[in-house]
Amino acid sequence: YALGIDPTLHDLRFVEDDWESPTLGAWGLGWEVWCDGMEVTQFTYFQQVGGIDCRPVAGELTYGLERLAMYVQGVENVFDLDWNGRGVTYGDVFLQSEREYSKYNFELADTDMLFRHFEDAERECAHILEAGLPLPAYDQVLKASHLFNMLDARGVISATERQAYIARVRALARACAEAWIASRTGGAGNG
């Protein structure tokens, strides 16, 4: 059996689930693969990235490796996964990190600082794009997106502000996508 999962013992389903990342201006038609009601993989046919149509449409396959490993190893808790075959578990490797980052992200992170860093990433992205370097500029888009997600998770962005922040990150992503296309086509744009 593929991956050691016996399809006669598990309920395997394809479930339509189109994917979207509003902050990155990316979306695509897609499906999840469920095993006993839990998503274990997804495939997406990207229609847009950075707000620009994909020509040709790009395909992406993603796997929940830990979830698949849970089925193969027959465990109910991800932290009980056998990490190396010598008594070390996934929890031994990652549980402390999970606890510390959860505490930091949800309780301790200085939200005023995160707002400043968001603006820093936004400015730096524009600065790098002015220098004609779309790939390093995109790193700043990812930073801005991550900072937005942290602020949103903390509940310090109102519903109205949320849409404005999404639009700001999406504008950065589009600017990077347009600059990258221009660098590959000699400035021909996306047409």
Contacts in CASP RR format, 6 or more apart in sequence:
PFRMAT RR
TARGET T0000
AUTHOR 0000-0000-0000
METHOD contacts of the structure
MODEL  1
YALGIDPTLHDLRFVEDDWESPTLGAWGLGWEVWCDGMEVTQFTYFQQVG
GIDCRPVAGELTYGLERLAMYVQGVENVFDLDWNGRGVTYGDVFLQSERE
YSKYNFELADTDMLFRHFEDAERECAHILEAGLPLPAYDQVLKASHLFNM
LDARGVISATERQAYIARVRALARACAEAWIASRTGGAGNG
1 7 0 8 1.000
3 68 0 8 1.000
3 71 0 8 1.000
3 72 0 8 1.000
4 72 0 8 1.000
5 12 0 8 1.000
5 35 0 8 1.000
5 68 0 8 1.000
5 71 0 8 1.000
5 72 0 8 1.000
10 35 0 8 1.000
10 36 0 8 1.000
10 71 0 8 1.000
11 34 0 8 1.000
11 35 0 8 1.000
11 36 0 8 1.000
11 37 0 8 1.000
12 33 0 8 1.000
12 34 0 8 1.000
12 35 0 8 1.000
13 33 0 8 1.000
13 34 0 8 1.000
13 37 0 8 1.000
14 31 0 8 1.000
14 32 0 8 1.000
14 33 0 8 1.000
14 34 0 8 1.000
15 31 0 8 1.000
15 32 0 8 1.000
15 33 0 8 1.000
15 34 0 8 1.000
15 39 0 8 1.000
16 30 0 8 1.000
16 31 0 8 1.000
17 30 0 8 1.000
17 31 0 8 1.000
17 32 0 8 1.000
17 42 0 8 1.000
18 27 0 8 1.000
18 28 0 8 1.000
18 29 0 8 1.000
18 30 0 8 1.000
18 44 0 8 1.000
19 26 0 8 1.000
19 27 0 8 1.000
19 28 0 8 1.000
19 30 0 8 1.000
19 42 0 8 1.000
19 44 0 8 1.000
20 26 0 8 1.000
20 27 0 8 1.000
20 28 0 8 1.000
21 27 0 8 1.000
22 166 0 8 1.000
22 170 0 8 1.000
23 145 0 8 1.000
23 148 0 8 1.000
23 166 0 8 1.000
23 169 0 8 1.000
23 170 0 8 1.000
23 173 0 8 1.000
24 49 0 8 1.000
24 50 0 8 1.000
24 141 0 8 1.000
24 145 0 8 1.000
24 169 0 8 1.000
24 170 0 8 1.000
24 173 0 8 1.000
25 48 0 8 1.000
25 49 0 8 1.000
25 50 0 8 1.000
25 51 0 8 1.000
25 170 0 8 1.000
25 173 0 8 1.000
25 174 0 8 1.000
26 46 0 8 1.000
26 48 0 8 1.000
26 49 0 8 1.000
26 50 0 8 1.000
26 51 0 8 1.000
26 173 0 8 1.000
27 46 0 8 1.000
27 47 0 8 1.000
27 48 0 8 1.000
28 44 0 8 1.000
28 45 0 8 1.000
28 46 0 8 1.000
28 47 0 8 1.000
28 48 0 8 1.000
29 44 0 8 1.000
29 45 0 8 1.000
29 47 0 8 1.000
30 42 0 8 1.000
30 43 0 8 1.000
30 44 0 8 1.000
30 45 0 8 1.000
31 42 0 8 1.000
31 43 0 8 1.000
32 39 0 8 1.000
32 41 0 8 1.000
32 42 0 8 1.000
33 39 0 8 1.000
33 40 0 8 1.000
33 41 0 8 1.000
33 42 0 8 1.000
33 43 0 8 1.000
34 40 0 8 1.000
35 67 0 8 1.000
35 68 0 8 1.000
35 71 0 8 1.000
36 71 0 8 1.000
38 67 0 8 1.000
39 64 0 8 1.000
39 67 0 8 1.000
40 63 0 8 1.000
40 64 0 8 1.000
40 67 0 8 1.000
40 68 0 8 1.000
40 71 0 8 1.000
41 61 0 8 1.000
41 62 0 8 1.000
41 63 0 8 1.000
41 64 0 8 1.000
41 68 0 8 1.000
42 61 0 8 1.000
42 62 0 8 1.000
43 59 0 8 1.000
43 60 0 8 1.000
43 61 0 8 1.000
43 62 0 8 1.000
44 59 0 8 1.000
44 60 0 8 1.000
44 62 0 8 1.000
45 57 0 8 1.000
45 58 0 8 1.000
45 59 0 8 1.000
46 54 0 8 1.000
46 57 0 8 1.000
46 58 0 8 1.000
46 59 0 8 1.000
46 60 0 8 1.000
47 53 0 8 1.000
47 54 0 8 1.000
47 57 0 8 1.000
48 54 0 8 1.000
49 58 0 8 1.000
49 177 0 8 1.000
50 170 0 8 1.000
50 173 0 8 1.000
50 174 0 8 1.000
50 176 0 8 1.000
50 177 0 8 1.000
51 170 0 8 1.000
51 173 0 8 1.000
51 174 0 8 1.000
51 177 0 8 1.000
52 174 0 8 1.000
52 177 0 8 1.000
52 178 0 8 1.000
52 181 0 8 1.000
52 190 0 8 1.000
53 190 0 8 1.000
66 78 0 8 1.000
66 81 0 8 1.000
66 90 0 8 1.000
67 78 0 8 1.000
69 81 0 8 1.000
70 76 0 8 1.000
70 77 0 8 1.000
70 78 0 8 1.000
70 81 0 8 1.000
73 81 0 8 1.000
73 82 0 8 1.000
75 81 0 8 1.000
78 90 0 8 1.000
78 91 0 8 1.000
79 89 0 8 1.000
79 90 0 8 1.000
79 91 0 8 1.000
79 94 0 8 1.000
79 95 0 8 1.000
80 89 0 8 1.000
80 90 0 8 1.000
80 91 0 8 1.000
81 89 0 8 1.000
81 90 0 8 1.000
81 91 0 8 1.000
82 88 0 8 1.000
82 89 0 8 1.000
82 90 0 8 1.000
83 89 0 8 1.000
83 90 0 8 1.000
83 91 0 8 1.000
83 92 0 8 1.000
83 93 0 8 1.000
105 150 0 8 1.000
105 153 0 8 1.000
105 154 0 8 1.000
106 153 0 8 1.000
106 154 0 8 1.000
109 150 0 8 1.000
109 154 0 8 1.000
111 151 0 8 1.000
111 154 0 8 1.000
111 156 0 8 1.000
114 147 0 8 1.000
114 150 0 8 1.000
114 151 0 8 1.000
114 154 0 8 1.000
115 151 0 8 1.000
117 143 0 8 1.000
117 147 0 8 1.000
118 144 0 8 1.000
118 147 0 8 1.000
118 148 0 8 1.000
118 151 0 8 1.000
118 165 0 8 1.000
121 140 0 8 1.000
121 141 0 8 1.000
121 143 0 8 1.000
121 144 0 8 1.000
121 147 0 8 1.000
122 140 0 8 1.000
122 144 0 8 1.000
122 168 0 8 1.000
122 172 0 8 1.000
124 137 0 8 1.000
124 140 0 8 1.000
125 137 0 8 1.000
125 138 0 8 1.000
125 140 0 8 1.000
125 141 0 8 1.000
125 144 0 8 1.000
125 172 0 8 1.000
125 175 0 8 1.000
125 176 0 8 1.000
126 172 0 8 1.000
126 175 0 8 1.000
128 136 0 8 1.000
128 137 0 8 1.000
128 140 0 8 1.000
129 137 0 8 1.000
129 175 0 8 1.000
129 176 0 8 1.000
129 179 0 8 1.000
132 179 0 8 1.000
132 183 0 8 1.000
134 176 0 8 1.000
134 177 0 8 1.000
134 179 0 8 1.000
134 180 0 8 1.000
134 183 0 8 1.000
135 180 0 8 1.000
137 172 0 8 1.000
137 175 0 8 1.000
137 176 0 8 1.000
137 179 0 8 1.000
138 173 0 8 1.000
138 176 0 8 1.000
138 180 0 8 1.000
140 172 0 8 1.000
141 169 0 8 1.000
141 172 0 8 1.000
141 173 0 8 1.000
141 176 0 8 1.000
144 168 0 8 1.000
144 169 0 8 1.000
144 172 0 8 1.000
145 169 0 8 1.000
148 157 0 8 1.000
148 165 0 8 1.000
148 166 0 8 1.000
148 169 0 8 1.000
151 157 0 8 1.000
151 165 0 8 1.000
152 162 0 8 1.000
152 165 0 8 1.000
157 165 0 8 1.000
177 190 0 8 1.000
178 189 0 8 1.000
178 190 0 8 1.000
181 187 0 8 1.000
181 188 0 8 1.000
181 189 0 8 1.000
181 190 0 8 1.000
182 188 0 8 1.000
182 189 0 8 1.000
END
